[in-house]
Amino acid sequence: MHTNKRIGFTLAEVLITLMIIGVISSIVIPGLINNTKEGEYQAGAKKALAELNSATKVIMVNNGGEINFASDSTFRADYCSVMNCIKIDATATNIFGTTAPNLYKSTSTGAVATGYGVILNNGMYLDFDMLSTTCVNGSFSSTTCGRVDVDINGSKAPNMWGRDLYRFYVISKNKSGGAFQVVPAGMTGDASGTTCVAGTTSPGACTYRRIYTESMP
């Protein structure tokens, strides 16, 4: 008995299958890309905090427990003495450029302090701004000595607070100088703001949330 068996698919079936794959891809792939980017931002923020704290410990060992907060340049010099700074601005300038970066999920801009900038060999941009020679600035219960703004991927986009741009503070744990530690902006006790929302008036407020939580608003 002879029977006709169809082998393969018709053109219509192939086109329908491709259309279904295309629809699914358009839904799934953007989410995967976004999740990957969010993971990179979190990893970069954590790395920046870890490197700053590691450098702080070495500086204290080398300098008898002290960090020089006499000026932006001396503050930066202490960190560049133990970090791989491949470009150091000769004068006070904004290492991030003349255009202020965007606030988190907003087209509004949030200024970076005009301190003394450097570029590290890993591509990060850092801007050092001393706040108090005696560490009595009020950002964290009058124990804050200096501020460091970090762009984890340098000049690359998005140049946005809460994504690739973060703020950290060097604080004195004994409230009278010494026993220094680097903490992320936006944590409990930050007088400049702890709420991470789109367009927040505190540029660095999303730093703590990015590092210590699994999701961003």
N, C-alpha and C positions, 0 to 999 in steps of 0.2 A: 504494500500500500504506500503510495507516494503522498507525502505531506509537505507543504511549504512552511518553513520556519523563518521567522524574521530575525535577522542578525543585526545588532546595533540599534541605534536610536534614529528617529526621524529628525529632520532639521528643526521642526517645531518643538520637539521635546528638548533638544539641545539648547535652543534659545530660551525656553522657559526655565530650564535649570540654571543657565547663566544669569538670567534676570533675578532668580531667587538668591543666588550667591551674591550678586551685586547688591541687592537690598540688604541682606544680612551683613555684608562687609561694611556698608555705609553706616550701619548702626553700631557695629561692634568695634571696628578699627579705631575710630576717633576716641572712643572711651579707653581703649588699650594704650593709645599714644598719650592721652592725657594722664593716665595713671602712671605711665613710665616717667613723664616729665615731673609729676608731683613727687615721685620717689627720688628723682635726681635732685630736686630742690631740697628735700628733707635731708638727704645724704650730704649735700653740700653745706647746709647750715650746721649740721652736726660736726662735720669735718672742721669747719671754721672755728667753732667753739672749742673743739678738742685741741686744735693747733695753738690757739691763743692761750688756753690754760696751760698747755705743755710749755710754751715759751715763757709764760709768767713764772712758772716754777723754776726754770733754768735761770732766768734773770735774777730771781731772789737769791738763788745759790751763789751766782757770780757777784752780786752786789751787796752781799751781807744782809739780805732780806729786804732791800729797798728797790723802788722803781722811781726814776726821776721824773716828776710831774711839774718841773719848773716851767716848761713851755711845751707847745705841740711838738717842736723839733726834738727836744730831749726825750720826751715820751716815746716818740717814734724811734729815736736812735737806740734806746734800750731794747726795743723789740727787734729791730733790724740787726742788732748784735748777735741774736740767736736764731733769727729766721732768714730764709734765703730771699732777700730783697734784691731784685735784679734791676729795678728802676726806682730811683729816689728823687722826688721833686726837690729842686733847689730852694724854692720858696713856698710860702703857704699858698696852697691852691686846691681846687676840687679835683681830685684824681679821676672822678667819674665824668668830668666834662662840664661844660657851661650850662647844659640843660638838666634841670632837676628830674629825677626819675619819677615814674608814675606811682601813685599810691596803690595799694593792693586792690586789684580788680576795678580800677578806676582810671579815667583819663586825667584826673586832677593830679597835680605834682606835689611832691614832698621833698623839701630841700635837704641836701646833705651838708653837714657842717664843713666849713672851709678850714680844714686843718692841714696836716702835712701828709701827703699821699705817697704810697709805694705800690709797686707791682711785684708780687712774689713769683718765684720760678714755676709755681703750679698754675699760674694764670689768674690768681685772685687779685683783686684790687682792694687795698686797705686805706682808710683815711683815719688818722689819729688826731684826736681833739682832747687836750687836757681840760679838765673841768675845775679842779681845785688842787692847789699845791699841798694842802693839808688834808685832802680827802674828806671835806665837810660839805660837798655838794649834796643837795637834797634829793637826788633821783632815787636813792635807796636808803631811806632813813638816815640821811646825812652821813653816808659812808662812801660816796662815790668819788673816785679820783679822776677817771678819764673815760672817754668813749671811743669805740672803734666801729666804723661802718665798713662792711665787707660786701663786695660784689663777688659772688662765688665763681662766676664765669667771665669776669673782666668786662670787656666792651660788648660782648654778645648780648642779644636780646634775651628776655624782654626788658631788662633794666627796670625792674619793678620791685618795690618794697613787698616783702612776703613771698616772693618767688625766687629771685636770684640776688636780692639785696636785703641785708640784715644788719641789725644794730646790736652791739654788745657793750657792756660797761665793765670797767675794772673797778672793783670795790675793795675796801679795806675791811676785813672780817673782824678786826679788833677795834674798829671805829676811831683809831688814832694813828693810822699809818702802819703799814706792815701786814703780814698775813694776807696777801692779796689774792683775789680770785676773779675770774671773768664770768659774768652771768649774762643771759640773754635779755634784751629789752622785752617788756610785756609780761614779765613774771610778777607774781604778787609782791607788792611793795614798790613797784615802778611808778613814781609820781607823775611821769609824763604820759602814762596811759597803759592799760592792760587789756583793752578790748580790741580784738582783731575783727574788723568789719571792713567792707569795701569802702574806700575813700576815707578811712580813719584819719583824724587829724594828727595822730601820733604815728609817724612813718614806721618806727620800728616795733610797734605793738604786736605784730604777727610773728615776731622772731621766736618767742617762747613757745607759742602754739605749734609752729612748724616743727620745732625740734622734739617736743615732748608729747604730741598727740598724733594719732594716725590719720586725722582728717583736718581739712581746713574749711572754713565757712564759704 
